[in-house]
């Protein structure tokens, strides 16, 4: 299905078969495409690039399609990777999979400050929800791992990864 080009987001680079590779939703979900393009919120004289997930209800393009600035897309990738690493290397050290007294996972420096990642102890069902999340990450290991391997390869080809060292080797 072709991504619309007549809406406010102006696609430039597209993946129009995303519905075939959308993880567990492949061939059954409503996310039909991805695009990089000119953001719908652009003002005169200012051009921002955004990424968009295009959803189709079967009858029309959905208002639930999401458009995000590229830095947010990458920030989500950072969050996913760091959470995966936490559950692979650290969570097992605590019976509850986290330390309620020290819920911070990491602080990742970005442009003069740091993105603080922590377990949401304000969630009144955190003990149940963290186990559900850990189980889902484990269950989706192959699905996510394949994408992380591709991302790692591309980052390496772009010169962002040096020497292939793991966190433990550093």
C-alpha positions as CSV (number, residue, x, y, z in Angstrom):
1,X,0.0,0.0,0.0
2,X,1.4,3.4,-0.9
3,X,2.0,5.9,1.8
4,X,0.0,9.1,1.2
5,X,2.0,12.1,0.0
6,X,-0.8,14.7,0.1
7,X,-0.9,15.0,3.9
8,X,1.1,17.5,6.0
9,X,4.0,15.0,6.7
10,X,5.9,14.8,3.4
11,X,7.6,11.4,3.0
12,X,11.0,11.3,1.4
13,X,12.4,7.9,2.3
14,X,9.7,5.2,2.8
15,X,9.2,1.6,3.8
16,X,5.9,0.8,2.3
17,X,5.9,-2.9,3.3
18,X,6.4,-2.4,7.0
19,X,3.2,-4.5,7.6
20,X,5.2,-7.5,6.6
21,X,8.1,-7.0,9.1
22,X,6.3,-5.4,12.1
23,X,7.5,-8.0,14.6
24,X,4.6,-10.0,16.1
25,X,2.2,-7.9,14.1
26,X,3.7,-8.9,10.8
27,X,0.9,-9.3,8.2
28,X,-1.8,-8.6,10.8
29,X,-1.2,-5.1,12.2
30,X,-2.4,-1.8,11.0
31,X,1.1,-0.2,10.8
32,X,1.5,-0.3,7.0
33,X,4.6,1.9,6.5
34,X,7.4,4.0,7.9
35,X,8.8,7.2,6.5
36,X,11.4,9.8,6.9
37,X,10.3,13.1,5.6
38,X,9.6,16.7,6.2
39,X,7.7,17.2,9.5
40,X,4.1,18.3,9.6
41,X,4.9,20.9,12.2
42,X,7.4,22.8,10.0
43,X,7.1,26.6,10.1
44,X,8.0,28.9,7.2
45,X,11.8,29.0,6.9
46,X,12.4,26.1,9.2
47,X,12.6,22.5,8.1
48,X,12.6,19.6,10.5
49,X,12.9,15.9,9.6
50,X,10.6,13.4,11.2
51,X,10.0,9.7,11.2
52,X,6.4,8.5,10.9
53,X,4.6,5.2,11.5
54,X,1.7,5.0,9.1
55,X,-1.4,3.1,10.3
56,X,-4.2,2.1,8.0
57,X,-7.6,0.9,9.4
58,X,-8.6,-1.0,6.3
59,X,-10.7,1.9,5.2
60,X,-8.6,5.0,5.8
61,X,-5.3,6.3,7.1
62,X,-5.5,6.5,10.9
63,X,-5.1,9.5,13.1
64,X,-3.1,7.2,15.3
65,X,-0.2,7.3,12.9
66,X,2.7,8.7,14.8
67,X,5.2,11.3,13.7
68,X,8.4,11.8,15.7
69,X,11.5,13.9,15.4
70,X,14.5,11.7,14.6
71,X,16.2,12.4,17.9
72,X,13.2,10.9,19.7
73,X,13.4,7.8,17.4
74,X,17.0,7.4,18.4
75,X,16.3,8.1,22.0
76,X,13.7,5.3,22.0
77,X,16.3,3.0,20.4
78,X,18.7,4.0,23.2
79,X,16.0,3.3,25.8
80,X,15.2,-0.1,24.3
81,X,18.9,-1.2,24.1
82,X,19.7,-0.1,27.6
83,X,16.6,-1.7,29.1
84,X,17.5,-5.0,27.2
85,X,21.1,-4.8,28.6
86,X,19.7,-4.2,32.1
87,X,17.5,-7.3,32.0
88,X,20.3,-9.4,30.5
89,X,23.1,-8.3,32.9
90,X,21.8,-6.7,36.0
91,X,18.2,-7.4,36.9
92,X,18.7,-11.0,38.1
93,X,20.9,-9.7,41.0
94,X,17.7,-8.6,42.8
95,X,14.8,-11.0,43.6
96,X,12.3,-8.3,42.5
97,X,14.4,-7.6,39.4
98,X,15.2,-4.1,40.7
99,X,16.4,-2.3,43.8
100,X,13.6,-0.2,45.2
101,X,16.1,1.9,47.2
102,X,18.1,2.5,44.0
103,X,15.8,2.3,41.0
104,X,18.1,4.2,38.6
105,X,19.5,2.0,35.8
106,X,21.7,4.5,34.0
107,X,22.4,8.1,33.1
108,X,23.3,8.5,29.5
109,X,25.0,11.8,28.6
110,X,23.3,13.6,25.7
111,X,24.0,17.2,24.7
112,X,25.0,18.8,28.0
113,X,22.8,16.7,30.3
114,X,21.9,13.1,30.8
115,X,18.9,10.9,30.0
116,X,18.1,9.2,33.3
117,X,16.7,5.7,33.0
118,X,15.1,4.1,36.0
119,X,12.5,1.6,37.1
120,X,9.2,3.3,37.6
121,X,8.6,2.7,41.3
122,X,5.5,5.0,41.2
123,X,3.8,2.1,39.3
124,X,1.7,0.4,42.1
125,X,2.0,-2.9,40.2
126,X,5.7,-2.6,39.4
127,X,6.6,-6.0,40.9
128,X,4.2,-7.7,38.6
129,X,4.8,-5.4,35.6
130,X,8.6,-5.7,35.7
131,X,8.3,-9.5,35.5
132,X,5.9,-9.2,32.6
133,X,8.3,-6.9,30.8
134,X,11.3,-9.1,31.5
135,X,9.4,-12.2,30.2
136,X,8.3,-10.3,27.1
137,X,11.9,-9.2,26.4
138,X,13.1,-12.7,26.8
139,X,10.3,-14.1,24.6
140,X,11.1,-11.5,21.9
141,X,14.8,-12.0,22.2
142,X,15.2,-13.3,18.6
143,X,12.9,-10.7,17.2
144,X,14.7,-7.8,18.9
145,X,18.1,-9.4,18.6
146,X,17.9,-9.5,14.8
147,X,17.1,-5.8,14.6
148,X,19.8,-4.9,17.1
149,X,22.3,-6.9,15.1
150,X,21.3,-5.0,11.9
151,X,21.5,-1.7,13.8
152,X,24.9,-2.6,15.3
153,X,26.2,-3.5,11.8
154,X,24.9,-0.2,10.3
155,X,26.3,1.9,13.1
156,X,29.7,0.1,12.7
157,X,29.6,0.7,8.9
158,X,28.9,4.4,9.7
159,X,32.0,4.5,12.0
160,X,30.0,4.8,15.3
161,X,31.1,1.5,16.8
162,X,34.8,0.8,17.3
163,X,36.4,-2.6,18.0
164,X,33.1,-4.4,18.8
165,X,33.8,-4.4,22.6
166,X,31.0,-5.4,24.9
167,X,30.2,-3.3,27.9
168,X,31.9,-5.9,30.1
169,X,35.1,-5.7,28.1
170,X,35.4,-1.9,28.5
